[in-house]
Amino acid sequence: MLIFKKVADLRQWHTSQTTPIGFAPTMGALHAGHLELVRMAKRDGCLAVASIFVNPTQFNDPRDLEKYPRTTEKDTALLLSAECDVLFIPPVEEVYPPGKELTIELDFKQLDKVMEGEFRPGHFKGMATVVNRLLDIVRPKRLYMGQKDFQQLSIVRDMIRQLKLSVELVMCPTMREPDGLAMSSRNMRLTPEMRAVAPMIHQTLQWARIELGKNRPAAKIQTEALQKLSASGLRPEYFEIVDGETLLNVQHSSDSEFIVACTAAFAGEVRLIDNLVLKTGH
């Protein structure tokens, strides 16, 4: 596995490649979900390029940025085990050269305003900016991202459309622990007590899928889901049942062919997000 820290070195390597590149951007603290992105790229016949970059512009709370786990040595070993071809670990000044304005100004309409957008102002602008910047550096044919960050995925898809970027976005299914908890870099910060409670998030999403199948009003399911999460000891921020394309709330199962439930909840001090497709016509 080649490791690059400078944009110029990565681009120079790129010029000699004929095999298409599959790119998995990460912020490190890797788990099996990240490794699956690399493996999917390999299965698709691509050279797998992963990046580790803790992007300062998408943290609206500086303390969250400070607490974010940094485990580069362990991450490198994991990527080697997944047969990753290239690891890109740039310092901040390589991604954001001083004096160069790279922030993208796009109108995502409601996509960046609902759910996460309501609780993390500025987060998606920073995320879209860094993904666009990394795509410009790596120049992949395919971009691999996990379903767990469904809203992020929706915004990246819209950014690709608006900027007419020549990259194919591939959504990878959420990888889960045996008890259903979505794999996340944040899970390592859970106390034993909260780790025992956290699977309730996935259980509540599964319950919502069953209830929507009974043609119950989505608003009632949302209210009861919030109550279930609170009763378990979690502190939910939202539980929304939305159209999978627009991220706007649906009222009934018949409103859309593609319906997703998305939620965020605090398990102690750790904020966890998850989602589940409740209905798909695809």
C-alpha positions as CSV (number, residue, x, y, z in Angstrom):
1,M,0.0,0.0,0.0
2,L,1.3,3.4,-1.0
3,I,1.0,6.3,1.5
4,F,0.9,9.9,0.3
5,K,0.7,13.0,2.4
6,K,1.1,15.6,-0.4
7,V,-1.4,16.4,-3.1
8,A,1.4,16.7,-5.8
9,D,2.7,13.2,-5.0
10,L,-0.7,11.6,-5.2
11,R,-1.5,13.4,-8.5
12,Q,1.9,12.3,-9.9
13,W,1.1,8.7,-9.1
14,H,-2.4,9.1,-10.6
15,T,-0.9,10.1,-14.0
16,S,0.6,6.6,-14.5
17,Q,-2.6,4.7,-13.6
18,T,-4.8,3.1,-16.2
19,T,-7.1,1.2,-13.8
20,P,-10.1,3.2,-12.6
21,I,-10.0,4.5,-9.0
22,G,-12.5,3.8,-6.3
23,F,-12.3,6.3,-3.5
24,A,-13.4,5.9,0.1
25,P,-13.0,9.2,2.1
26,T,-12.8,8.7,5.9
27,M,-12.0,10.7,9.0
28,G,-10.1,7.7,10.5
29,A,-10.9,5.7,13.6
30,L,-11.7,3.0,11.1
31,H,-14.1,0.0,11.6
32,A,-15.4,-2.8,9.5
33,G,-17.8,-0.5,7.7
34,H,-14.9,1.6,6.3
35,L,-13.1,-1.5,5.2
36,E,-16.1,-2.7,3.3
37,L,-16.0,0.5,1.2
38,V,-12.4,-0.5,0.2
39,R,-13.4,-4.1,-0.5
40,M,-16.4,-2.9,-2.6
41,A,-14.0,-0.8,-4.7
42,K,-11.7,-3.8,-5.2
43,R,-14.7,-6.0,-6.1
44,D,-15.7,-3.5,-8.7
45,G,-12.3,-3.8,-10.3
46,C,-11.0,-0.4,-9.1
47,L,-7.7,0.6,-7.5
48,A,-8.8,1.4,-3.9
49,V,-7.8,4.8,-2.5
50,A,-8.8,5.7,1.0
51,S,-8.2,9.0,2.7
52,I,-7.9,9.9,6.4
53,F,-8.6,13.5,7.1
54,V,-10.3,14.9,10.1
55,N,-12.0,17.8,8.4
56,P,-12.1,20.9,10.8
57,T,-14.7,22.7,8.7
58,Q,-17.5,20.2,9.4
59,F,-17.3,20.3,13.2
60,N,-19.6,23.0,14.6
61,D,-18.4,22.2,18.1
62,P,-14.6,22.6,18.5
63,R,-14.7,20.2,21.5
64,D,-16.1,17.5,19.2
65,L,-13.2,18.0,16.8
66,E,-10.8,17.8,19.7
67,K,-12.3,14.6,21.0
68,Y,-12.5,12.9,17.6
69,P,-10.4,9.7,17.9
70,R,-7.1,9.7,15.9
71,T,-5.7,6.2,15.5
72,T,-3.6,6.4,12.3
73,E,-1.3,3.5,13.1
74,K,-4.2,1.1,13.7
75,D,-6.1,2.5,10.7
76,T,-3.1,1.9,8.4
77,A,-2.9,-1.7,9.5
78,L,-6.6,-2.2,8.9
79,L,-6.4,-0.8,5.4
80,L,-3.4,-3.1,4.7
81,S,-5.5,-6.0,5.8
82,A,-8.3,-4.9,3.4
83,E,-5.7,-4.7,0.5
84,C,-6.2,-1.0,0.0
85,D,-3.9,0.3,-2.7
86,V,-3.3,3.9,-1.6
87,L,-3.7,5.8,1.6
88,F,-3.9,9.6,1.5
89,I,-3.2,11.3,4.8
90,P,-2.9,15.0,4.1
91,P,-2.2,17.7,6.7
92,V,-4.8,20.5,6.8
93,E,-2.7,22.9,4.7
94,E,-2.5,20.4,1.8
95,V,-6.3,20.2,1.7
96,Y,-6.9,23.9,2.4
97,P,-3.8,25.8,1.1
98,P,-3.5,29.2,2.8
99,G,-5.0,32.0,0.8
100,K,-7.0,29.7,-1.5
101,E,-10.8,29.9,-1.2
102,L,-12.3,26.4,-1.7
103,T,-15.6,26.7,0.1
104,I,-18.4,25.7,-2.2
105,E,-21.7,27.7,-2.2
106,L,-24.5,25.5,-3.4
107,D,-28.2,25.6,-2.8
108,F,-29.2,22.2,-1.5
109,K,-32.7,23.4,-0.9
110,Q,-34.1,21.5,2.1
111,L,-31.5,18.7,2.0
112,D,-29.1,20.4,4.3
113,K,-31.7,22.1,6.5
114,V,-33.7,19.2,7.9
115,M,-32.6,16.7,10.6
116,E,-28.8,17.0,11.0
117,G,-28.9,20.4,9.4
118,E,-31.2,21.7,12.1
119,F,-28.9,20.5,14.9
120,R,-25.5,21.0,13.3
121,P,-25.5,24.4,11.4
122,G,-22.7,24.7,8.9
123,H,-21.8,21.0,9.0
124,F,-23.0,20.0,5.5
125,K,-21.3,23.0,3.9
126,G,-18.0,21.9,5.4
127,M,-18.7,18.3,4.4
128,A,-19.6,19.1,0.8
129,T,-16.5,21.4,0.5
130,V,-14.1,18.8,1.7
131,V,-15.6,16.0,-0.4
132,N,-15.5,18.2,-3.5
133,R,-11.9,19.1,-2.7
134,L,-10.9,15.4,-2.2
135,L,-12.6,14.4,-5.4
136,D,-10.6,17.1,-7.2
137,I,-7.4,15.7,-5.7
138,V,-8.1,12.0,-6.1
139,R,-10.1,12.1,-9.3
140,P,-11.8,8.7,-8.9
141,K,-14.3,7.0,-11.2
142,R,-16.4,5.8,-8.2
143,L,-17.0,7.4,-4.8
144,Y,-17.9,4.9,-2.0
145,M,-19.9,6.2,1.0
146,G,-21.8,4.4,3.7
147,Q,-25.6,4.4,4.1
148,K,-25.3,5.2,7.8
149,D,-24.8,8.9,6.9
150,F,-27.9,8.9,4.6
151,Q,-28.4,12.7,4.7
152,Q,-24.7,13.2,3.9
153,L,-25.0,10.8,1.0
154,S,-28.1,12.6,-0.3
155,I,-26.2,16.0,-0.3
156,V,-23.1,14.6,-2.0
157,R,-25.4,13.1,-4.7
158,D,-27.0,16.5,-5.2
159,M,-23.5,18.2,-5.2
160,I,-22.3,15.8,-7.9
161,R,-25.5,16.7,-9.9
162,Q,-25.1,20.4,-9.5
163,L,-21.4,20.6,-10.3
164,K,-21.8,18.0,-13.1
165,L,-18.9,15.9,-11.6
166,S,-17.9,12.8,-13.6
167,V,-17.9,10.5,-10.6
168,E,-20.4,7.7,-9.8
169,L,-21.6,7.6,-6.2
170,V,-21.9,4.1,-4.7
171,M,-24.0,3.7,-1.5
172,C,-22.7,0.9,0.7
173,P,-25.1,-0.8,3.2
174,T,-24.6,0.1,6.9
175,M,-22.4,-2.4,8.7
176,R,-23.7,-3.4,12.1
177,E,-22.5,-5.0,15.3
178,P,-24.1,-8.4,16.1
179,D,-26.7,-6.6,18.4
180,G,-27.7,-4.2,15.5
181,L,-25.8,-1.1,16.6
182,A,-24.5,0.7,13.5
183,M,-20.7,0.6,13.4
184,S,-19.3,4.1,14.1
185,S,-16.0,5.6,15.2
186,R,-17.9,7.2,18.0
187,N,-18.9,3.8,19.5
188,M,-15.5,3.5,21.2
189,R,-16.4,6.5,23.3
190,L,-19.6,4.8,24.8
191,T,-19.6,3.8,28.4
192,P,-20.4,0.1,29.1
193,E,-23.9,1.2,30.3
194,M,-24.6,3.2,27.2
195,R,-23.2,0.6,24.9
196,A,-25.8,-1.8,26.3
197,V,-28.6,0.7,25.6
198,A,-27.4,1.9,22.2
199,P,-28.9,-1.0,20.2
200,M,-32.3,0.3,21.0
201,I,-31.8,2.8,18.2
202,H,-31.8,0.1,15.5
203,Q,-34.6,-1.8,17.3
204,T,-36.8,1.3,17.2
205,L,-36.0,1.8,13.5
206,Q,-37.1,-1.8,12.8
207,W,-40.2,-1.3,14.9
208,A,-41.0,1.8,12.8
209,R,-40.8,-0.2,9.6
210,I,-43.3,-2.7,10.9
211,E,-45.7,0.0,12.0
212,L,-45.5,1.9,8.7
213,G,-46.3,-1.4,7.0
214,K,-49.6,-1.4,9.0
215,N,-50.5,1.9,7.3
216,R,-50.3,3.9,10.6
217,P,-49.7,7.7,10.2
218,A,-46.0,8.5,10.1
219,A,-46.4,11.3,12.6
220,K,-47.7,8.9,15.3
221,I,-44.9,6.5,14.6
222,Q,-42.4,9.3,15.0
223,T,-43.9,10.4,18.3
224,E,-43.9,6.9,19.7
225,A,-40.4,6.2,18.5
226,L,-39.1,9.2,20.4
227,Q,-40.9,8.0,23.5
228,K,-39.3,4.5,23.1
229,L,-35.8,6.0,22.7
230,S,-36.3,8.3,25.7
231,A,-37.7,5.5,27.9
232,S,-34.6,3.4,27.2
233,G,-32.3,6.1,28.6
234,L,-31.2,7.7,25.3
235,R,-31.8,11.4,24.6
236,P,-33.2,11.5,21.1
237,E,-32.8,14.7,19.0
238,Y,-35.1,13.7,16.2
239,F,-36.8,10.7,14.6
240,E,-38.1,11.5,11.1
241,I,-39.8,9.4,8.5
242,V,-38.9,10.9,5.1
243,D,-39.0,10.6,1.4
244,G,-35.6,9.0,0.5
245,E,-35.0,11.5,-2.4
246,T,-36.2,14.8,-1.0
247,L,-35.8,14.1,2.8
248,L,-39.2,15.7,3.4
249,N,-41.6,14.1,5.9
250,V,-44.1,11.7,4.6
251,Q,-47.5,11.3,6.2
252,H,-48.4,7.8,5.1
253,S,-46.7,4.8,3.4
254,S,-48.6,5.5,0.2
255,D,-46.9,9.0,-0.1
256,S,-43.6,7.7,-1.6
257,E,-42.1,4.6,-3.1
258,F,-38.8,5.3,-1.2
259,I,-39.2,5.9,2.5
260,V,-36.4,6.1,5.1
261,A,-36.5,6.6,8.9
262,C,-33.6,8.7,10.2
263,T,-32.7,9.3,13.8
264,A,-30.1,10.9,16.1
265,A,-29.8,10.3,19.8
266,F,-27.3,10.9,22.6
267,A,-26.1,7.8,24.5
268,G,-24.7,9.6,27.4
269,E,-22.3,12.2,25.9
270,V,-22.0,10.4,22.6
271,R,-24.2,11.4,19.7
272,L,-25.2,8.5,17.5
273,I,-27.1,8.6,14.1
274,D,-28.7,5.8,12.2
275,N,-31.3,5.1,9.5
276,L,-33.3,2.3,8.0
277,V,-35.1,2.1,4.6
278,L,-38.7,1.4,5.5
279,K,-40.0,1.1,2.0
280,T,-38.3,0.9,-1.4
281,G,-39.9,0.6,-4.8
282,H,-36.4,0.1,-6.4
